[in-house]
């Protein structure tokens, strides 16, 4: 049985999509969702989907290694960041080398780095009159959005697009591709 742990900070739409996708597979289980936001909507989604969701603070994540200890106990095959906004500690990255992946709402290396998330990315794409944008699924390393790229998918940005309409296009790409890419990560020979 392959084990997935998801980290999320907000609404949890990507987490929910991953959980529902893998609920249909006998050989994979989302065993834990972790959030750094005690008010995140992902908690409600996990409760509804009957998936354990734990909230943690900066001390548990960066100082006292409580989150690392939880992960060591679970022994996930992959750790998936789905809208998780904190930089990942080196202690976790070292323990789970090449097992932490993230989805970013732009075609990296463009529009990556600290502060480039969510609507900030889409507003920058529109302000710079980009003709395309997309998603990047990549390994997580010690720098924001600089890990090796696993997969990218793109979409056109039209002259009449707004940050909101771009966000909708990106959301569709995430819903379509993210579960499939995680599945390919777990089962590379399928």
Buried (B, 14 or more C-beta within 10 A) or exposed (E): EBBBBBBBBBBBBBBBBBBEBBBEEEEBBBBBBBBBBEEBBBBEBBEEBEBEBBBBEEEBBBEEBBBBEBBEEBEBBBBBBBBBBEEBBEBBBEBBEEBBBBBBBBBBEBBBEEEBBBEEBBBBBBEEEBEEBBBBBBBBBEEBBBBEBBBBBBBEBEEEBEBEBBBEBBBEBBBEBBBEBBBBBBEEEE
